[in-house]
Amino acid sequence: MLDWLSIDGKKLLVTRILRTFAYGYLATSLGLYLDRLGLSPTEIGVVFTAAIAGSALMTVFWSIMADRYGRRRTVATMALLMALGGIAFALTSSFIVLILAAFTGTISATSSEVGVFQTVEQAVLPQTAPNEKRTWLFSIYNTIANIAGAFGSLFAASVGFFASLGLQGADAYRPLFVLYAVIGIANLVIFITLSDKVELAQVEGERRFIGIHRSTGMVVKLSALFGLDAFAGGLVVQSIVAYWFFLRWGLQIADLAVVFFWVGILSGLSLLAAGWLAERFGLLNTMVFTHLPSNVLLLLVPLAPSAGLAIALFLLRMSISQMDVPTRQSYTMAVVDPDERTATAGITNVARTTASAVSPTFAGMAFSAAALSLPFFLAAGLKIVYDALVYLTFRNVHPPEEAELRRRRAAGRGAGRAESAGSGT
């Protein structure tokens, strides 16, 4: 199975599964855990912001330093921080300590990662498979993450089991953070066994400090647009949506676990379709024309008159909204040079995490003011603007394999016309 993928690539898939399982239950339960600790909606939003901002700060630093410090050592270091962050959340009830622990950049409030792990892995993965398998690899990479996150969301219901053992209130949630730390240690063990092949090959000639040379303009445009999308997405990250269902419809942790289990399953399966669609219609077209209708559905979620309909609309939205993820990653890695990939992944992910860092605080403030629908409306509107802008900006920029296919088709049409002209004389 996956004979075309190297051992390092398979190890990265395993670490991805472990982490996203943890992210799944953390994103489902984090808002309720902080609520049980007595934090206000605004304070909860601040903790979410600290988590995303910490991820952005770490990504800025490691995007510049990873290829010098070593990709393997970078992800191993972050795995250790993941373990420390989990222990801190398990042991403290202090608002200040929670903010500091969240700021390690390894506490996920979104059920998916956009920080250093993804930055380095996104740069390494194209080296572990043939070019023609790149988009499929990113589809698999994200599909298994979503499926693992789905089971992680379902695992959040284990809070009920811990409560049956006598743990009350916030204490029933603390074992989840201990497990989070254990998963960080497991990632550390796997990362240190990666081969030297994951490191950047030596490139002759001048190397810019930031790691970008030919593709500077391209990366700036991508980063700006991805930042807009991420700011909008930060208003409706999984922790925020789970907390919204709790505030608006009274859903408890067991209900939320089931909802977000199906979110992960549906979005995970859709990622496999993304690779198929990209082969037929192109990466950019798949990015835009699956993302756009999902944003219309997002707009409708807070307008639903019942919890059942709101859940149905949200599930329908999530069944197509993530199809742009592997295509976006593959497109970004395809249009830059190989020695620019780590920096490009880092810069674009920094743009996303920085832009999304402030959004949860605004969502928390909206919830505090009883404007529960506002984050959904803003997110949907901004994401629709993003879809239009990214298509208009990059519709004529094609990845190498798509450009080659277009050349072959053009050559075939030219040969056909020449043959027709020759037979007519």
N, C-alpha and C positions, 0 to 999 in steps of 0.2 A: 504493500500500500504506500502511495506517495514515493515510489521508487526514484522519481526525478528530484526529490528534495533531499538535501544533505542532512547528515546527523545533527549539525548545528541548527539547521532550520527546524528539525523535529523537536529539539530541546526547547527552542524558543516558543513553539506551539504549546508545549507542556507548561512552561512558566506562565504563558498567557492564560491558559485554562485555570490554573490555580489562582492567579490574581483576580481574574474577572468573576470567579465564583465568590471570592471575598467581597469584591466591589458590589456584587448583586445584593447580598444580604445587608451590606453596610448602607447602601443607598436607600434601601427600603425601610430600614429601621432607624437610621441616624436622626432624622427629624423627630421621631417619636421618643427616642432615647433622650435627646436634649430637652424635649418638652417635659419628660419625666424628671429631669434634673432641676426643673423649675425655670428654665430660660424662657424669655419672651420671644415672640415671633421675630422681632427685629434682631435680638441677640443670636437666635438660631441662624438667621440670614448672615450675620457677621461671621459666625463660625464657618459656614459654607464658603463665604468669600475668602476667609483665611486659607482654607484648604485649596481652593483654586488658585489664589494668588501665590501661595507657596509653591505649587506645581509650576506656575509660570516663572517664578524667580529661579527655581532649580533648573528649569529647562533653559533659561537664558545662559546660566553659568555653564552647564554641561554641554550645551550645543557648541560652545566655543572650545571647551576643554576636552570633550570626550575622545576625540581622535588623537589628542596629545597624551592624556592620562591613560587612555586605553578604553575601548568600548566595553570589554569584559569587566574591567575593574569599575567602570562607571555604574553599570547596572547592578553589580554586586554591592557597591556602596549604597545605592538607593534601596536595595532589598533589605539591607541592615536598618536603614532609616524607617522602612515600612514596619519592621518588627518593633522598633522603638516607639513609633507613633501608635501602634496598636496597644502596647502595654500602657502608654500614658493615658489613652482614652479609657482603658479598662480600670485604672486605679484612681482617677481624679474626678472631682465634681466641680472644680474651680473653673469659672468662665475664662479667666486669664490663661490658665494652664492649657485648657482646651484649645484656645486660639493658638498658643505657641506650638502645641502638638500638631494641630492641623497645618501649621505653616511649614512642617517638614516637607510638604509637597508629595506625600505618599498616602494621604487619607482621601479616598474618593467620595465625592458627594454626588457623582453623576452616573454611577454604575458602569462607566467606561473610562478609560484612561486617555489623557492627552498630554501627559508629562514626559518625564525623562525615559521611562521604560519604552514607551511607544516611539519616542524620537530615535533612540538607538536601534531598536528592533526594526523600525521602518527603514533605516539606512542599511542594516545588515541583510534583511530578507532578500532583496534583489540579488545578492551574491550567492544565495543558497539554492537558486533554481534558474533554469533557462529563461531567457527574455520572454519567450512565447507563453510561459507559465506564470509570469509575474502577476497579472491581474487575478488569475485563479488563485494564486497563493495568498494574495491580500484578501480575496473573498473567503478562503478557508480560514485565514487568520482571524478575521472578524466574525465569521459564522460560529466557530467554536467558542469565541469569546462571548457571543450573545447567548449561546446555548448554556454555557457554564454560568453566565450571569443569571439566566432564568432559573436554574436550579439553586443558585445562591439566593435569589429572591424568595424562592419557596422555603429555603432553609431558615429564613427570617422568622417563620412561624414557630421555630424551636424555642422562641421566647416563652411560649405557653408551657412547654415541657420544663424549662428552667423555673418558671413560676410554680409549677406543680411540686417542685423539689423544695419549695419554701422561700425562694428568692422573690423579693417584692419590689415593685416600682422599677426604678432604673437598674437595680441590681440584677434583675432578670435578663437585662441586655448585655451586661458586662462580659459574660463568657464569649460572646460573639467577637469582641475585641481581642480577647486572649487568642482565639483561633486565628484572627487576622494576623497577629504577631507570629504565630507558628507558620502560617503560609509565607510570610516574609522570609523566615529562616529557610524554608524549603526552596524558595526562589534563589536565595543566596547560594545554597549548596549546588544547584543546577548551573547557575551562572559561572561559578568558578571552574566548572568542567568543560566550558566551551573551548574550542580549539583556537589557535592563533589565526585561523582563516577569517575569523569575524572582524579582525582589525583591518583598518584601511590600508590598502596596498600603497607602497611608496610611489609617488607621482613626481616625475621629473618636471623641473621648471618652477616658476614662482607660485607660492601659496599665499593667498591673502589671509590675514589674521582671522577674519570672520568666516573664512572657508568658502566664500562665494566669489566668482570672477565673471565668467561669461554670462551667467544667468541673473545678474543683479536686478535688472529691471523686471524680469519675469517674477522673481521671488517677492519683490516689493508689491507688485500688483496682487499676486496670490495671497500674500499675507494680509493686505488690507481687506480683501473680500472675505477671506476666511475669518478675519476678526469680526466683521459685521455679522456673519452667520453665527459665530460663537457667542457674541454678546446677546443675540436674540435667543440662542439655545440655552444660555445661562439662566434665563428667566423661567425656564421650564425643565430644568434638570430633574432627574428621577426623584431625588430627595424632596425637591420643591413640589413636584406633582403628587408624590405620596402624601406629603403634609397637606396639600390642597384637598385631596380626597378625604383626609381625616377631618379637616376643618369644615369643608362644605357638606359632606355627606356622612360623616361619622364613621367611616371605615376604620376598622381596627387592624392590628398587625397581621392577624391570620387572613383577613380579607385581602389586605394589600399584598401579602406574600403570593396569593393565588393570582391576583391581577398582574403583578410584575413577572411572575413565572411565564405567563402567556405572552406578555410583552417581549420577553427574551426569546421565546420559542419562535414567535412570528417574525420578529426582526431578524433572527438568526437564519431562518429558512430563506428569507427574502434576499439575504446577502449572496446565497448561491445563485439566485436568478440574476444578480447584478453582473456576474462574470459572463453569463450567457448573453445578456442584453448588450454588454459592452462589446463583445465580439461582433455583434450584428449591427449595432447602431453607433458605436464609438463611445469612448469614455466620457467625453463632455456631455453628449446628448443623454446618456444614462444618468449622469450626475443631476442634470437640471430637470429633466422631464419625469423623473420619479420623485424628486424633492418637492416640486411645485404643488402637485395635488395633496401631498401630505400636509402642507402648510394650510391649505384650505380646511382640511379636516381638523387641524389644531384650533383654528378659529372657532369651530363649531362646538368643541368640547365644553367650554363653560356655559354655553347657551342651552345645553341639554336640560330638559325639565326633570330628569330622574337620574339617580345614580347608575342604574343599569344602562341607560342610553349614553351617559357620559363615558362609562367604561367601554361600551361598544365602539363609540367614535374614537376613543383614544387607542384602542387595540387596532382598529382599522388604520388609523394614522401610523402607528408604529410598524405595521406590516409592510410599509413602503418607504418610510422616512429614512431608514438607515442604508438604503441601497446606494446612496451617494458616497458612503464612507470608503469602501475598498476602491471604488473608481476614482475618488478624489486622491487617495494615497498613491495609487498606481500612476495616475496622470501626473502628479507632482514629481514623483521620482523619475518619470520617463522624460520629462521636458528639461531636466538639468543634467549636467555632466556627472559621472559616477563619483568623482572626488568632491562634489558639492552636496551629495545626498544627506550626510549627517547634518551639516549646517542648514540645509534647506528644510529638512524635517524639523530641526530644532526651531528655526526662525518662524516657520508657519505654525508650528504648535505653540510657540510662545505667543504669537499674535492671537491664537485662539484662546489660550488659557488666560492671558492678560485681559482680553476683551470680556471673557465670560466671568472673570473674577468679581467684578462689581455687581453683576446682575442679581445674584441671590439676595444681596442686601436690599436692593430695590423691591424684589419680590416680597421679602419679609416685611418691608415697610408698607407695601400695598396690602398684605394680609392684616397687618396691625390696624390699618385704616378701614378694614372691611371691604376693600376693593379687590375681592378675590378673583375676579375675571380679568383684571387689567394685565397681569403678566402674560396671559394667553393671547390677548389681542395684540399687545406690542410685539411679542415673539413672532406671531404669524405674519404680521405686516412687514416687519423687518426682513424676515426670511424670504418673503416673496420678492422684495426689492433685491436681495442678494442673488436670487436665482436669475433675475433679469440681467443684472450687471455682469455676473460671471459668464453668462452665455454671450453677451454682446462683446465682452473684452477678449475672450479666448476662442471664439468660434473658428478662427482661422489658424490656430496653433495646434498642431497635431503631434501626438507621440510618434517615435520612430517607426514602430510597426504599422501604425495607421497611415503614416506618410508613405511608407514603402508600398502598402497595399494600394493606395491611391495612384502611385506611379505605375504600378503594374497594370491597373485597370485602364489608366490613360494610354499606356503603351499598347495594350490590347486593342483599345478602340482605334488608336492610330494605325496599327497594323491591319485592322479590319477595313478601315477606310481606304488604305493603300491597296489592299487586295481587291476591293470593289472597283477602285478606279482603274487598276490594271486589267481586270477582266472586261471592263467596258470599252477598252480601246481596241 
